[in-house]
C-alpha cells in the first residue's frame, strides 16, 4: 500500500477503529486511525482523510482524528458531502 501512495497529495485510508480496538481491527481486516496515519507518514503523503469509520464514532470522530494527528498532523475525517481540493502540482 505504501508504494502505491508514495508522495501522494491526498491519501484516503479507512480507519474503522481507534487504538483501543486494535485487536478487533486486526481480526476483522481493518485499520486503526493510528495505523492509517503511519501509512500516510511512511508514504510521505501531504494529507490524510480517514474514511470507513465505525458507527460507534458517528456522533464525533474527534477521538480518531486526535489519535491520527499524533502521528500525522494533516489529518481529517471524511463526512458525507465533503469535498477536498487537491491543487495541481507543477
SESEMI-16226 format. One line per 3 residues: number of its first residue (from 1); their letters; for each residue x, y, z of N, C-alpha, C. Coordinates in pm, whole numbers, plus 50000, padded with zeros to 5 digits. Layout:
! SESEMI-16226
NUM = A = X,Y,Z,X,Y,Z,X,Y,Z  ...
END
This chain:
! SESEMI-16226
1 = XXX = 50082,49880,50000,50000,50000,50000,50086,50125,50000  50192,50126,50078,50275,50246,50088,50337,50281,49953  50383,50182,49877,50444,50210,49747,50347,50281,49654
4 = XXX = 50223,50237,49651,50123,50297,49563,50089,50440,49603  50105,50472,49731,50068,50605,49782,50188,50698,49792  50305,50651,49755,50429,50728,49774,50418,50869,49718
7 = XXX = 50433,50968,49807,50433,51108,49766,50297,51162,49726  50190,51093,49761,50055,51136,49722,50020,51271,49783  49948,51353,49708,49897,51478,49762,49789,51451,49866
10 = XXX = 49710,51346,49843,49599,51311,49932,49589,51160,49942  49588,51111,50064,49569,50968,50089,49437,50951,50164  49349,50869,50110,49224,50836,50177,49239,50692,50227
13 = XXX = 49226,50675,50357,49252,50545,50418,49142,50514,50518  49095,50390,50517,48994,50353,50615,49056,50352,50755  48975,50391,50851,49016,50391,50992,48892,50354,51072
16 = XXX = 48858,50228,51067,48734,50181,51127,48734,50195,51278  48849,50180,51339,48856,50176,51485,48964,50269,51540  48951,50295,51670,49055,50365,51745,49154,50263,51798
19 = XXX = 49261,50312,51853,49369,50225,51902,49322,50128,52010  49219,50167,52088,49168,50080,52194,49105,49952,52137  49074,49953,52008,49015,49836,51942,49114,49775,51841
22 = XXX = 49242,49790,51868,49346,49743,51776,49334,49593,51746  49307,49513,51846,49294,49368,51825,49175,49336,51737  49063,49404,51762,48943,49381,51680,48968,49424,51536
25 = XXX = 49039,49535,51518,49071,49582,51383,49150,49475,51308  49247,49419,51374,49330,49315,51312,49246,49192,51277  49161,49150,51369,49076,49032,51347,48982,49050,51228
28 = XXX = 48935,49172,51207,48836,49198,51102,48896,49256,50975  49028,49269,50970,49094,49318,50850,49081,49467,50829  49065,49541,50937,49054,49686,50929,49174,49752,50993
31 = XXX = 49178,49885,50985,49289,49962,51042,49239,50054,51151  49330,50092,51237,49300,50196,51336,49341,50330,51276  49297,50437,51338,49334,50571,51291,49486,50589,51297
34 = XXX = 49546,50537,51402,49692,50548,51415,49763,50472,51304  49715,50354,51270,49776,50277,51162,49763,50350,51028  49648,50411,51004,49629,50488,50882,49729,50604,50877
37 = XXX = 49748,50669,50990,49843,50781,50997,49986,50733,50973  50019,50616,51021,50152,50561,50999,50175,50531,50851  50071,50485,50782,50082,50461,50637,50106,50594,50566
40 = XXX = 50030,50696,50602,50046,50828,50540,50186,50883,50563  50237,50868,50684,50371,50915,50716,50477,50840,50636  50465,50708,50632,50562,50625,50557,50558,50656,50408
43 = XXX = 50440,50690,50358,50425,50720,50215,50464,50863,50181  50491,50942,50282,50523,51085,50263,50409,51156,50190  50286,51120,50227,50168,51186,50172,50161,51328,50230
46 = XXX = 50089,51414,50161,50074,51551,50210,49956,51566,50305  49846,51493,50277,49728,51500,50362,49663,51362,50372  49590,51343,50481,49522,51216,50507,49375,51241,50540
49 = XXX = 49287,51165,50474,49145,51167,50507,49109,51027,50557  49057,51021,50678,49014,50894,50736,48872,50863,50688  48849,50742,50644,48716,50702,50596,48676,50569,50657
52 = XXX = 48555,50522,50624,48502,50393,50671,48511,50383,50823  48467,50489,50889,48473,50499,51035,48356,50421,51095  48382,50347,51201,48279,50268,51268,48165,50357,51317
55 = XXX = 48045,50302,51318,47926,50375,51365,47941,50420,51509  48025,50356,51586,48046,50397,51726,48100,50539,51735  48158,50589,51626,48213,50725,51624,48125,50820,51544
58 = XXX = 48000,50781,51518,47914,50859,51430,47881,50998,51484  47871,51015,51613,47843,51148,51669,47966,51236,51665  48082,51176,51691,48206,51252,51686,48324,51159,51664
61 = XXX = 48397,51187,51560,48516,51107,51530,48642,51180,51575  48624,51281,51660,48740,51358,51707,48845,51271,51774  48802,51167,51843,48895,51074,51907,48990,51014,51803
64 = XXX = 48935,50976,51688,49017,50918,51582,49109,51022,51520  49059,51142,51498,49140,51249,51440,49256,51282,51535  49227,51294,51661,49331,51324,51760,49437,51216,51761
67 = XXX = 49394,51091,51759,49485,50977,51759,49576,50980,51635  49517,51004,51520,49595,51007,51396,49689,51126,51391  49645,51241,51437,49727,51362,51431,49852,51355,51517
70 = XXX = 49854,51267,51616,49976,51247,51695,50088,51192,51607  50051,51121,51503,50148,51062,51410,50158,51145,51282  50042,51192,51232,50037,51261,51104,49942,51381,51118
73 = XXX = 49997,51500,51142,49914,51619,51174,49812,51659,51068  49840,51637,50942,49749,51682,50835,49640,51578,50810  49558,51554,50913,49454,51452,50907,49317,51512,50935
76 = XXX = 49219,51467,50857,49078,51499,50883,48998,51371,50865  48873,51373,50910,48786,51258,50891,48683,51293,50783  48654,51197,50698,48558,51219,50589,48417,51239,50646
79 = XXX = 48340,51323,50579,48200,51346,50612,48119,51334,50484  47992,51301,50497,47905,51295,50380,47905,51430,50311  47921,51430,50179,47918,51553,50102,48046,51633,50107
82 = XXX = 48146,51585,50175,48272,51658,50188,48345,51664,50055  48405,51778,50026,48492,51790,49910,48631,51830,49960  48730,51785,49889,48868,51817,49923,48935,51869,49796
85 = XXX = 48985,51988,49803,49054,52046,49688,49198,51997,49687  49238,51945,49574,49376,51899,49556,49436,51983,49444  49519,52079,49481,49576,52166,49379,49663,52088,49281
88 = XXX = 49668,52138,49159,49752,52079,49056,49898,52099,49094  49976,51994,49092,50120,52001,49121,50195,52034,48995  50286,52127,49005,50366,52163,48887,50489,52081,48877
END
